[in-house]
């Protein structure tokens, strides 16, 4: 083995080569998250113009071929020659890392993209990119290929508008796939519209067969966001609690409203960036809320009903909240910015929230008792849930070493290799147990009517005989104690009949996973099995088809009279023998399974609340709006 490590082995990457060599360092990944991050980087630049007071409208378009266009009516990227670099400022922004106006505190007081790498990284990771700048009456244009300019910035006409248009095509040699999701982009753009009052953001999809358009504009800011989140829930108080306050150059904007539900929905943002992992602003808010509610309880007549302090979980049950902070110099963890780290923000948020909430409750005493009663009920439920946990632990139900009796486990002990089929009914469960590959496939049959967790608290979920087998089989607990690292199977496959009852069971299970095991869905561990609806035998050849449309196409292709065909419609999985079930639904080489993805938490929350919640009018409206699109209704 040679050990010739000398100067010639030291490599210097010039320009944007480093970005193309290690894209994950700049956009997080080369999967769907990284692909969509390209759009966010360009849109964030437009939002920064809006925060500076120069932009009121942003248009994002997914064009045919999955190229992206982002247009704003801001000031336009400067195009004059930089005094040091001796090239156009536009070319600097698009081709050099850490070049931009974000480092100059006088240009942007607050900004989401602080590293100065956004536009240049998008350019580097695109097959082609072009920028049109409408500025000072002229249209300035520059085009690039994989980050390298095709030529200098050129004037290509005059204009009576201002702003910037950036178009780019993601490089397929960099990304795993280049297919944009309208829903993922819609989620982020809706957030930005909520977080920036009065800014109009339009998203348009021009791809053939996918044409659609959405417009987002909210004058109420985060208050409108909370009202949107709670629109299908029953609020405890009519108007959200709202305030905005500036302290030590940090702006804290908060809106919160309690509802009769049992889950908390808290969304936090720093400089318009969704801090999914929270951070110091969230810690400050939680501490202030818990302390303030406990102070109110101490001074309330109903304190006699409870002789201990309320926990953080108690005061946040049924709470919908949006917290947005704007900071001159935020410290994020990594370029993807999912957690805020500024230590001073915790104290600022804590003091502002504590002071403003105290003032609000003093001015609105009628709301105090309603909220305290809600928190006390949550505390009693927490105590009941603790007792239920202890009871089930004593019985061994919640221990990962004690598995439910109906579970037919697999022999492999590496969770990454293992999958569990949650099967409707003992009959189908029996066939699945006989047809499976015992080395890596486990089978858990369900029986009887399942619990709708949308309408109940966690203590009833823990003690429910239909839910416990699922909790114990997966081995990762539920709710706030859910631990993904303890998950026993990395594929959780729901296998139900291809009919209305099967759809209902799938929906109940998905509601349970969404509400009490959210990371399970977020990390892509949940799948839906796709059993065939028909078995069609023609000339001794067996064909399995999965819906009526596929059946009609096959019959047309076969072009045979029906008396020469054997058409069997499966009424349920129990009708299949083990070999058929393996061949059609369980064999990894031939089966069809759909991965359940959580692309838009807000939209998913709205859907589960509508379909499975207590409120009937939103469900009736949903049915009325969608009835015409239902082609096969089983009544």
C-alpha positions as MATLAB code, in Angstrom:
seq = 'XXXXXXXXXXXXXXXXXXXXXXXXXXXXXXXXXXXXXXXXXXXXXXXXXXXXXXXXXXXXXXXXXXXXXXXXXXXXXXXXXXXXXXXXXXXXXXXXXXXXXXXXXXXXXXXXXXXXXXXXXXXXXXXXXXXXXXXXXXXXXXXXXXXXXXXXXXXXXXXXXXXXXXXXXXXXXXXXXXXXXXXXXXXXXXXXXXXXXXXXXXXXXXXXXXXXXXXXXXXXXXXXXXXXXXXXXXXXXXXXXXXXXXXXXXXXXXXXXXXXXXXXXXXXXXXXXXXXXXXXXXXXXXXXXXXXXXXXXXXXXXXXXXXXXXXXXXXXXXXXXXXXXXXXXXXXXXXXXXXXXXXXXXXXXXXXXXXXXXXXXXXXXXXXXXXXXXXXXXXXXXXXXXXXXXXXXXXXXXXXXXXXXXXXXXXXXXXXXXXXXXXXXXXXXXXXXXXXXXXXXXXXXXXXXXXXXXXXXXXXXXXXXXXXXXXXXXXXXXXXXXXXXXXXXXXXXXXXXXXXXXXXXXXXXXXXXXXXXXXXXXXXXXXXXXXXXXXXXXXXXXXXXXXXXXXXXXXXXXXXXXXXXXXXXXXXXXXXXXXXXXXXXXXXXXXXXXXXXXXXXXXXXXXXXXXXXXXXXXXXXXXXXXXXXXXXXXX';
ca = [
       0.000    0.000    0.000;
       1.476    3.368   -1.043;
       1.428    6.310    1.315;
       2.229    9.119   -1.119;
       0.258   11.880    0.614;
       1.822   15.131   -0.534;
       0.894   18.562   -1.886;
      -0.476   17.216   -5.155;
      -3.279   15.485   -3.210;
      -4.566   18.782   -1.813;
      -7.467   19.839   -4.037;
      -8.789   23.388   -4.339;
     -12.340   23.714   -5.613;
     -12.874   26.974   -7.474;
     -16.003   29.055   -7.779;
     -19.129   26.956   -7.235;
     -17.394   23.581   -7.714;
     -17.585   22.965   -3.960;
     -21.379   23.259   -4.070;
     -21.699   20.708   -6.866;
     -19.246   18.390   -5.125;
     -21.005   18.481   -1.741;
     -24.561   19.810   -2.323;
     -25.858   18.359    0.964;
     -23.708   20.829    2.914;
     -25.659   23.712    1.387;
     -29.228   22.468    0.883;
     -29.426   19.564    3.337;
     -29.920   16.715    0.845;
     -30.258   15.836   -2.826;
     -33.694   14.301   -2.218;
     -37.095   16.051   -2.365;
     -36.264   18.340    0.591;
     -33.155   19.678   -1.133;
     -34.962   20.035   -4.452;
     -37.694   22.205   -2.926;
     -35.108   24.086   -0.878;
     -33.861   25.620   -4.147;
     -37.199   27.384   -4.571;
     -37.229   28.555   -0.945;
     -33.787   30.150   -1.327;
     -34.932   32.331   -4.229;
     -38.309   33.130   -2.616;
     -36.553   34.043    0.645;
     -34.613   36.717   -1.244;
     -37.919   38.190   -2.430;
     -39.339   38.009    1.098;
     -36.276   39.872    2.397;
     -37.135   42.630   -0.075;
     -40.667   42.630    1.353;
     -39.348   42.838    4.935;
     -37.274   45.821    3.861;
     -40.477   47.441    2.544;
     -39.836   47.221   -1.199;
     -41.829   44.198   -2.390;
     -45.586   43.515   -2.261;
     -46.069   40.610   -4.683;
     -44.253   37.340   -5.428;
     -45.183   34.870   -8.167;
     -43.864   31.305   -8.241;
     -44.500   29.073  -11.236;
     -43.758   25.381  -11.829;
     -43.226   25.285  -15.571;
     -43.422   22.330  -17.973;
     -40.346   20.195  -17.489;
     -40.193   21.127  -13.771;
     -38.268   24.340  -14.277;
     -39.098   27.093  -11.776;
     -39.804   30.784  -12.229;
     -39.835   33.267   -9.308;
     -40.872   36.873   -9.986;
     -41.056   39.733   -7.465;
     -41.677   43.482   -7.657;
     -38.805   44.466   -5.376;
     -35.967   46.836   -6.175;
     -34.192   44.370   -8.459;
     -30.722   42.957   -7.812;
     -28.090   45.697   -8.331;
     -26.353   45.437  -11.716;
     -23.653   48.093  -11.464;
     -19.964   47.108  -11.371;
     -18.634   46.141   -7.942;
     -15.736   48.439   -6.950;
     -13.493   45.590   -5.741;
     -14.482   42.531   -7.829;
     -14.835   44.586  -11.042;
     -17.847   42.566  -12.224;
     -21.581   43.236  -12.136;
     -23.160   42.900   -8.676;
     -25.722   40.559  -10.294;
     -22.962   38.224  -11.466;
     -21.388   38.344   -7.994;
     -24.655   37.383   -6.296;
     -25.270   34.510   -8.728;
     -21.758   33.050   -8.973;
     -19.912   33.719   -5.715;
     -20.610   32.173   -2.327;
     -21.135   34.533    0.602;
     -21.901   37.482   -1.656;
     -25.056   39.477   -0.996;
     -26.683   42.312    0.884;
     -27.397   40.269    4.039;
     -24.087   41.138    5.700;
     -24.749   44.868    5.549;
     -27.081   45.739    8.419;
     -28.241   48.889    6.651;
     -29.541   46.984    3.597;
     -31.603   44.309    5.363;
     -32.451   44.822    9.042;
     -33.927   41.314    9.191;
     -33.295   38.436    6.817;
     -33.994   34.717    6.551;
     -31.028   33.916    4.315;
     -27.991   35.125    6.212;
     -25.180   33.108    4.695;
     -25.200   34.812    1.303;
     -25.182   31.461   -0.493;
     -28.834   31.134   -1.613;
     -28.908   32.376   -5.218;
     -25.400   31.151   -6.036;
     -26.153   27.655   -4.701;
     -29.362   27.470   -6.759;
     -27.366   28.548   -9.806;
     -24.640   25.963   -9.135;
     -27.130   23.103   -8.805;
     -29.124   23.980  -11.931;
     -28.575   22.776  -15.492;
     -29.354   26.317  -16.565;
     -30.434   29.512  -14.862;
     -31.378   32.961  -16.111;
     -32.050   36.200  -14.254;
     -33.927   39.232  -15.609;
     -33.570   42.389  -13.528;
     -35.994   45.250  -14.151;
     -34.203   48.219  -12.645;
     -33.972   51.923  -13.364;
     -35.960   51.605  -16.612;
     -33.853   48.849  -18.178;
     -34.030   45.046  -18.415;
     -30.688   43.507  -17.456;
     -30.233   39.807  -18.297;
     -27.631   37.164  -17.547;
     -27.726   33.428  -18.284;
     -25.730   30.614  -16.714;
     -24.969   26.922  -17.260;
     -24.250   24.929  -14.092;
     -23.274   28.153  -12.354;
     -20.995   29.535  -15.073;
     -22.089   32.726  -16.909;
     -22.855   32.356  -20.617;
     -21.706   35.938  -21.056;
     -21.689   39.288  -19.266;
     -24.809   41.030  -17.986;
     -26.558   42.542  -21.006;
     -29.263   45.181  -21.429;
     -32.154   43.674  -23.404;
     -34.736   46.427  -23.574;
     -36.508   49.015  -21.483;
     -39.137   48.617  -18.784;
     -41.575   50.637  -16.725;
     -41.668   48.117  -13.849;
     -39.116   46.975  -11.313;
     -38.220   43.620   -9.825;
     -36.370   40.362  -10.458;
     -37.300   37.202  -12.346;
     -35.217   34.095  -11.688;
     -35.728   30.936  -13.757;
     -33.818   27.702  -13.242;
     -33.835   23.999  -14.122;
     -32.610   21.646  -11.337;
     -29.712   19.475  -12.490;
     -30.831   15.810  -12.778;
     -27.218   14.675  -12.284;
     -27.334   16.236   -8.787;
     -30.836   15.413   -7.542;
     -32.380   11.991   -6.980;
     -35.497   13.227   -8.793;
     -36.541   16.585  -10.233;
     -40.335   16.388   -9.832;
     -41.735   19.334   -7.863;
     -44.687   18.914   -5.507;
     -47.309   21.645   -5.727;
     -48.495   20.798   -2.188;
     -45.033   21.087   -0.622;
     -44.448   24.473   -2.235;
     -47.979   25.548   -1.351;
     -47.340   24.783    2.341;
     -44.235   26.967    2.505;
     -45.704   29.852    0.492;
     -48.876   29.843    2.634;
     -46.679   30.089    5.740;
     -44.780   33.036    4.279;
     -48.026   34.841    3.424;
     -49.292   34.357    6.991;
     -46.002   35.530    8.472;
     -45.815   38.687    6.346;
     -49.061   40.661    6.523;
     -50.333   42.047    3.264;
     -47.848   40.314    0.943;
     -49.487   38.611   -2.021;
     -47.942   35.289   -3.060;
     -49.201   33.374   -6.090;
     -48.278   29.762   -6.869;
     -49.069   28.434  -10.337;
     -48.558   24.968  -11.829;
     -48.305   24.962  -15.631;
     -47.401   21.283  -16.083;
     -49.692   19.443  -18.481;
     -52.526   17.721  -16.639;
     -51.563   19.332  -13.306;
     -52.663   22.908  -14.001;
     -53.753   24.782  -10.887;
     -53.215   28.083   -9.117;
     -53.411   29.331   -5.543;
     -53.175   32.824   -4.150;
     -52.157   33.598   -0.575;
     -52.638   36.955    1.135;
     -53.532   37.511    4.789;
     -53.919   40.954    6.320;
     -54.141   39.506    9.843;
     -50.715   37.866    9.836;
     -50.186   35.120   12.413;
     -53.622   35.850   13.906;
     -55.125   34.798   10.566;
     -52.845   31.743   10.662;
     -54.303   30.595   13.999;
     -57.867   31.208   12.798;
     -57.084   29.149    9.693;
     -55.685   26.283   11.791;
     -58.724   26.306   14.081;
     -61.396   26.839   11.453;
     -62.807   23.301   11.758;
     -62.331   23.109   15.525;
     -64.514   24.484   18.300;
     -62.607   27.361   19.968;
     -62.885   28.088   23.691;
     -62.739   31.844   23.081;
     -63.872   33.612   19.946;
     -60.865   35.806   19.166;
     -57.262   34.558   19.253;
     -54.962   36.173   21.823;
     -52.605   38.310   19.748;
     -49.759   40.738   20.301;
     -46.622   42.033   18.618;
     -43.813   43.656   20.594;
     -40.281   44.917   19.956;
     -37.566   44.562   22.603;
     -33.801   44.892   22.172;
     -34.222   44.820   18.369;
     -36.090   41.497   18.586;
     -39.720   41.472   17.363;
     -41.969   38.864   18.944;
     -45.342   38.227   17.276;
     -47.691   35.716   18.885;
     -51.212   34.456   18.248;
     -52.824   31.680   20.283;
     -56.280   30.228   20.759;
     -57.545   27.277   22.775;
     -60.012   24.774   21.332;
     -61.986   21.824   22.713;
     -59.568   19.301   21.170;
     -56.862   17.339   22.945;
     -53.789   18.005   20.819;
     -51.462   21.007   20.779;
     -50.438   22.644   17.511;
     -47.531   25.036   17.973;
     -45.690   26.478   14.981;
     -42.549   28.563   15.498;
     -40.664   30.750   13.064;
     -37.527   32.870   13.137;
     -37.126   35.431   10.357;
     -39.830   33.571    8.395;
     -37.927   30.278    8.642;
     -39.999   27.388    9.986;
     -38.003   26.258   13.036;
     -39.442   22.736   13.082;
     -37.105   21.697   15.897;
     -38.028   24.744   17.988;
     -35.240   26.513   19.809;
     -34.805   29.284   22.346;
     -37.923   31.226   21.305;
     -40.105   28.152   21.857;
     -38.454   27.414   25.227;
     -39.122   30.985   26.351;
     -42.758   30.822   25.254;
     -43.426   27.489   26.978;
     -41.835   28.639   30.241;
     -43.803   31.907   30.236;
     -47.126   30.225   29.413;
     -46.795   27.551   32.111;
     -45.724   30.084   34.754;
     -48.452   32.592   33.844;
     -51.259   29.998   33.849;
     -50.082   28.637   37.200;
     -50.056   32.172   38.660;
     -53.618   32.634   37.414;
     -54.616   29.326   38.993;
     -53.092   30.317   42.338;
     -55.203   33.474   42.442;
     -58.373   31.806   41.158;
     -61.362   30.487   43.073;
     -61.124   27.178   41.235;
     -57.614   26.514   42.616;
     -59.320   24.588   45.425;
     -60.166   21.911   42.843;
     -56.467   21.159   42.319;
     -53.692   21.037   44.886;
     -50.607   20.903   42.639;
     -49.041   22.899   39.792;
     -50.117   22.434   36.210;
     -47.538   20.903   33.892;
     -46.528   22.292   30.507;
     -48.565   19.549   28.795;
     -51.626   20.548   30.844;
     -51.531   24.207   29.826;
     -50.926   23.368   26.147;
     -53.676   20.794   25.609;
     -56.007   22.054   22.888;
     -53.750   25.055   22.194;
     -53.152   26.325   18.671;
     -50.301   28.805   18.580;
     -48.072   30.562   16.068;
     -44.931   32.258   17.391;
     -42.828   34.350   15.042;
     -39.651   36.209   15.997;
     -37.599   38.578   13.853;
     -33.939   38.949   14.841;
     -31.114   41.016   13.318;
     -28.520   38.238   13.709;
     -30.141   34.823   14.231;
     -28.029   31.745   14.873;
     -29.468   28.651   13.193;
     -28.265   25.090   13.276;
     -26.979   24.589    9.727;
     -28.026   26.151    6.425;
     -31.384   24.376    6.524;
     -32.226   26.381    9.691;
     -34.530   24.146   11.709;
     -33.607   25.257   15.242;
     -32.956   28.708   16.699;
     -29.961   28.944   19.019;
     -29.758   32.597   20.145;
     -29.582   32.383   23.956;
     -30.807   35.969   24.464;
     -34.050   35.247   22.596;
     -35.240   32.853   25.308;
     -35.251   35.574   27.956;
     -36.751   38.188   25.636;
     -39.567   35.855   24.525;
     -40.189   34.718   28.105;
     -40.499   38.258   29.498;
     -42.611   39.601   26.595;
     -45.031   36.652   26.576;
     -45.338   36.661   30.373;
     -46.034   40.395   30.542;
     -48.435   40.508   27.607;
     -50.390   37.405   28.635;
     -50.757   38.712   32.187;
     -52.092   42.021   30.860;
     -54.451   40.225   28.476;
     -55.919   37.987   31.195;
     -56.372   40.972   33.551;
     -58.350   42.739   30.836;
     -60.355   39.620   29.876;
     -61.254   37.838   33.136;
     -64.134   35.937   31.490;
     -61.635   33.993   29.392;
     -59.417   33.076   32.358;
     -61.861   30.653   34.004;
     -62.619   28.928   30.686;
     -58.915   28.328   30.029;
     -58.206   27.249   33.623;
     -61.059   24.739   33.528;
     -59.618   23.349   30.289;
     -56.141   23.047   31.867;
     -57.507   21.415   35.047;
     -59.421   18.863   32.991;
     -56.206   18.145   31.069;
     -54.304   17.710   34.362;
     -56.852   15.198   35.639;
     -56.696   13.361   32.330;
     -52.884   13.326   32.572;
     -53.136   11.739   36.022;
     -55.579    9.164   34.631;
     -53.229    8.484   31.699;
     -50.338    7.994   34.131;
     -52.383    5.476   36.076;
     -53.326    3.730   32.815;
     -49.662    3.564   31.793;
     -48.657    2.167   35.170;
     -51.462   -0.380   35.037;
     -50.546   -1.538   31.537;
     -46.841   -1.604   32.423;
     -47.548   -3.765   35.455;
     -49.401   -6.089   33.127;
     -46.466   -5.922   30.729;
     -48.453   -4.381   27.877;
     -46.224   -1.368   27.230;
     -42.892   -3.151   27.540;
     -41.211   -3.891   24.228;
     -40.268   -7.370   25.496;
     -43.920   -8.282   26.087;
     -45.668   -8.642   22.747;
     -49.404   -9.064   22.067;
     -50.615  -12.643   21.748;
     -52.103  -12.187   18.279;
     -48.808  -10.896   16.850;
     -46.975  -13.399   14.632;
     -43.465  -11.930   14.880;
     -40.588  -12.312   12.421;
     -37.220  -13.900   13.205;
     -34.979  -11.003   12.092;
     -34.177   -8.606   14.945;
     -32.833   -5.721   12.848;
     -35.715   -3.182   12.592;
     -34.369   -1.869    9.276;
     -35.045   -5.263    7.673;
     -38.421   -5.882    9.321;
     -41.996   -5.018    8.391;
     -45.291   -5.571   10.148;
     -48.626   -5.998    8.377;
     -51.560   -4.645   10.369;
     -54.345   -6.778    8.931;
     -58.119   -6.393    9.076;
     -59.731   -9.494   10.622;
     -58.603  -12.913   11.827;
     -59.435  -14.576    8.493;
     -57.102  -12.370    6.460;
     -54.625  -12.504    9.328;
     -54.557  -16.307    9.090;
     -53.860  -16.243    5.356;
     -51.197  -13.572    5.841;
     -49.458  -15.591    8.561;
     -49.281  -18.651    6.314;
     -48.309  -16.738    3.172;
     -45.637  -14.414    4.614;
     -41.867  -14.691    4.699;
     -41.348  -15.391    8.409;
     -37.795  -14.098    8.392;
     -38.725  -10.417    8.047;
     -42.552  -10.119    7.917;
     -44.679   -9.917   11.064;
     -48.485  -10.069   11.087;
     -50.791   -8.278   13.548;
     -54.512   -9.016   13.000;
     -57.112   -6.479   14.191;
     -60.657   -7.308   15.148;
     -63.817   -5.405   16.046;
     -64.541   -1.681   15.799;
     -61.489    0.566   16.158;
     -61.327    3.668   18.326;
     -61.534    7.101   16.682;
     -58.703    8.819   18.577;
     -59.701   12.245   17.224;
     -62.551   12.267   19.734;
     -60.773   10.968   22.833;
     -57.880   11.597   25.206;
     -54.688    9.628   25.500;
     -55.662    7.709   28.666;
     -58.497    6.025   26.756;
     -56.144    5.243   23.886;
     -53.644    3.570   26.222;
     -56.279    1.410   27.858;
     -58.176    0.535   24.661;
     -57.966   -3.177   23.835;
     -57.926   -2.456   20.065;
     -55.102    0.105   20.234;
     -52.841   -1.570   22.812;
     -51.706   -4.411   20.526;
     -50.522   -1.843   17.956;
     -48.684    0.224   20.582;
     -46.949   -2.777   22.122;
     -46.125   -4.434   18.789;
     -44.386   -1.307   17.460;
     -42.547   -0.900   20.782;
     -41.992    2.874   20.608;
     -44.757    4.071   23.025;
     -47.071    6.960   22.044;
     -47.610   10.693   22.472;
     -44.862   12.712   24.176;
     -42.999    9.501   25.124;
     -42.878    8.152   21.554;
     -39.284    7.131   20.757;
     -38.577    6.365   17.105;
     -35.270    4.685   17.987;
     -37.221    1.877   19.694;
     -39.404    1.137   16.659;
     -39.320   -2.623   16.013;
     -40.305   -2.492   12.321;
     -39.225    0.132    9.790;
     -42.157   -0.669    7.523;
     -45.614   -0.497    9.107;
     -48.008   -1.686    6.390;
     -51.766   -1.259    6.748;
     -53.471   -4.095    4.853;
     -57.259   -3.714    4.656;
     -59.948   -4.776    2.193;
     -60.354   -2.773   -1.012;
     -63.816   -1.510   -0.006;
     -65.464    1.237    2.067;
     -65.002   -0.638    5.362;
     -61.337   -1.145    4.552;
     -60.970    2.555    3.761;
     -62.544    3.415    7.103;
     -60.081    1.191    8.969;
     -57.159    2.743    7.096;
     -58.403    6.214    8.012;
     -58.796    5.315   11.701;
     -55.265    3.891   11.801;
     -53.792    6.885    9.972;
     -55.585    9.227   12.408;
     -54.015    7.315   15.298;
     -50.528    7.421   13.785;
     -50.865   11.124   12.906;
     -52.066   12.188   16.356;
     -49.980    9.941   18.611;
     -47.039    8.688   16.530;
     -46.391   11.624   14.192;
     -42.652   10.853   13.631;
     -43.694    7.454   12.287;
     -45.341    9.174    9.297;
     -42.827   12.049    9.097;
     -39.960    9.584    8.682;
     -41.733    7.499    6.030;
     -42.375    4.295    8.017;
     -46.106    3.957    7.212;
     -47.349    2.223    4.046;
     -50.676    1.135    2.566;
     -50.892   -2.312    0.982;
     -52.731   -2.377   -2.336;
     -54.590   -5.705   -2.635;
     -56.142   -6.525   -6.016;
     -59.859   -6.055   -6.587;
     -60.185   -8.639   -9.382;
     -58.579  -11.861  -10.543;
     -59.078  -12.376  -14.280;
     -58.055  -15.678  -15.892;
     -57.698  -15.707  -19.690;
     -56.252  -18.725  -21.540;
     -55.003  -20.080  -18.211;
     -53.058  -16.872  -17.595;
     -53.854  -15.103  -14.317;
     -54.130  -11.305  -14.245;
     -54.639   -9.315  -11.052;
     -56.141   -5.827  -11.400;
     -56.544   -3.211   -8.722;
     -59.524   -1.088   -9.755;
     -62.421   -0.995  -12.204;
     -60.642    1.277  -14.668;
     -57.711   -1.146  -14.873;
     -60.163   -4.039  -15.320;
     -61.893   -2.277  -18.227;
     -58.547   -1.577  -19.923;
     -57.455   -5.204  -19.553;
     -60.742   -6.554  -20.936;
     -60.399   -4.239  -23.920;
     -56.835   -5.457  -24.527;
     -57.809   -9.135  -24.196;
     -60.694   -8.655  -26.642;
     -62.339  -11.931  -25.573;
     -65.952  -12.792  -24.872;
     -66.746  -12.945  -21.164;
     -67.733  -16.627  -21.333;
     -64.082  -17.413  -22.095;
     -62.896  -15.408  -19.102;
     -62.993  -16.213  -15.424;
     -63.528  -12.944  -13.546;
     -63.441  -13.074   -9.742;
     -64.079   -9.996   -7.614;
     -62.469  -10.225   -4.204;
     -64.871   -9.108   -1.481;
     -62.072   -9.189    1.070;
     -58.571  -10.345    1.849;
     -60.022  -13.367    3.628;
     -61.096  -14.779    0.245;
     -57.485  -15.123   -0.883;
     -55.508  -18.227   -0.101;
     -52.001  -17.736    1.373;
     -50.236  -18.172   -1.971;
     -52.430  -15.562   -3.662;
     -51.972  -13.088   -0.810;
     -48.195  -13.506   -0.990;
     -48.115  -13.219   -4.756;
     -50.336  -10.129   -5.023;
     -49.887   -8.160   -1.819;
     -46.878   -9.310    0.229;
     -44.056  -10.336   -2.114;
     -41.622   -7.364   -2.127;
     -40.710   -8.084   -5.743;
     -44.301   -7.947   -7.045;
     -46.541   -6.173   -4.526;
     -47.883   -2.635   -4.751;
     -47.527   -0.530   -1.602;
     -47.952    3.220   -1.174;
     -45.796    5.177    1.229;
     -47.744    7.653    3.370;
     -46.015   11.033    3.227;
     -46.618   14.081    5.396;
     -45.886   16.918    2.997;
     -48.151   19.508    4.591;
     -48.841   19.130    8.334;
     -51.371   21.979    8.348;
     -53.408   20.475    5.487;
     -53.240   17.002    7.096;
     -54.384   18.374   10.449;
     -57.278   20.139    8.725;
     -58.299   16.957    6.894;
     -58.232   14.715    9.986;
     -60.161   17.325   11.991;
     -62.761   17.615    9.222;
     -63.265   13.904    8.602;
     -62.826   12.485   12.100;
     -63.575   15.361   14.504;
     -66.642   16.314   16.529;
     -67.842   19.121   14.263;
     -70.467   17.925   11.739;
     -70.875   21.025    9.469;
     -67.284   20.942    8.059;
     -67.680   17.217    7.318;
     -71.031   17.784    5.600;
     -69.518   20.572    3.493;
     -66.578   18.334    2.545;
     -68.965   15.590    1.410;
     -71.099   18.038   -0.565;
     -68.037   19.568   -2.247;
     -66.566   16.195   -3.208;
     -69.669   14.066   -3.858;
     -69.548   14.567   -7.634;
     -66.008   13.160   -7.830;
     -67.003    9.856   -6.182;
     -67.604    7.211   -8.834;
     -68.145    4.178   -6.592;
     -70.064    4.762   -3.368;
     -70.759    1.678   -1.237;
     -74.001    2.270    0.663;
];
